[in-house]
Structures are given as C-alpha cells and as structure tokens.
C-alpha cells in the first residue's frame, strides 16, 4: 500500500482549526461521496466534539446514487443533518445555508453574534474550495495544484447574512489502514509517495468486481478487465519491445475514475 508523509503545513492547519472553532456556530464537514467513511477525518471528529455540524457528501455526481442513499441513512443516525451535493454541478448546494440556519436557531451563541458564522472543514481535496465558491457565488476560495493547497484562512460573507471561514484542509496524521489508504489515493485525497501502479491495480480489481459493465465499456471488449497489463494492451500503452506500460495505464485508470469516465462508482461499501 502507498506510504503517506504527514506534511508540516497540515499540522498548522489543525492548530488553526482549533484556534477558530469557538468563533463559529456551525461546521460544514465535507466528505467525498465516493468514500464517505474513508474521507471522514477521525481527528476532526475529536476536535469538533459536540459542535453543531452539517455533513456534506460532495461529488455526489461521481458516486453510485444507490449507495449514496444508503450512506445518507447511516450518517443521519448520528443526529446531524446530512446532504449530498455536487459543487461541480451546483446540485444540492443551495440547501446548505438553510440547513445550517435551522441547526443553529436558538443556540446561545446566536444571541450575541450579528451573523451566522460557518466553517468549512474536512480532508484536503474533497472539494471544499469549489463548494465555497458556489456558496459565495463567485471565485473567492484560493486553491492551487494538488491536495491540501488552500492558502491561508479567510472570512467570506454570504448573501444570506452569513459569514464563512475557509481554512486549509486537515488530514488525519495517523493513516495506517491499508484499505483506507488505497481508497483515499484512488480518489486523489492523498498522493502515494511511491508509484501509482499499486493503487490503480487495487482500484481496477474492485471496480471489475463491483462495476464490471462500466470497466468493460470504458476499456473495450465484451467482458470486464481487472488486470492493469490488459488495460495497457487494450489502450495501446506499450513500451519499446511490446511490453505493457503499467505506469501509463495506471495514470489513465486513476484519471478516468477521478473524472467520472468509468461511471458513478462508490468505493466505501456500507
């Protein structure tokens, strides 16, 4: 399984979240709908304690709709509002401010604050910055290339009389579970220190089992394929001498999955 190094800037992001938590009324905890359990930060859950939150399953347009419905039911057992949205298409995003307002109504902190203060939190690369831009109605959240690159922290004013705090992504430093690691690497939340071939092989085997029709449709042939070398041959990714180019095939498979070209797939099975 891929190894992951915990970068220093994420430790700083964790401290920033702790410092600002008392300033907000509701936390929008953003998850990736394709991996709603794996992308949930256990460290963040401990930091939040009993703080009011709305769970947001982002990228629902890339996830299996049947399994998203199941995960919504599972997560709602905790007693918090849970919404499936897509920051890419805008679906469901308009419901988030109202859900936050209803949750915070009547809370003691609301007696002295002039506006409802929200915080967006979650692992890097779950789509927080894009979600913020949709909520605000313009491009305000600063992002860069790769996961975990939101720069600094900023307060943003929403049209609904709300303020929203944008913080860098927080990643759990104790990621050791191989099953969680490969799923996070597959969706692009983390990048493995070593090559992506192993991640792509795991992904292809799972998709070939759970979504064989999608794999067959994307890579040709009447049957599904669970072997990366076969994908390389079918796509013409060959090295000099005719050997399959596994690295090029791996990059292609991961890109296809992350962009939804393999269909709407969910990797976390309830």
Buried (B, 14 or more C-beta within 10 A) or exposed (E): BBEBEEEEBBEEBBEBBEEBBEEBBBBBBBBBBBBBBBBBBEBBEEBBEEBBBBBBBBBBBBBBEEBBEBBBEEBEEEEBBBBBBBBBEEEBBEBBBEBBBEBBEEEEBBEEBEBBBBBBBBBBBBBBBBBBBBBBEEEBBEBEEEBBBBEEBBEBEBEEEBBBBBBBBBBBBEBEEEEBBBBBBBBBBBBBEEEBBBBBBBBBEBBBEBBBEBBBBBBEEEEBBBBBBBBBBBBEBBEEEEEBBBBBBBBBBBEBBBEBEBBBBBBBEE
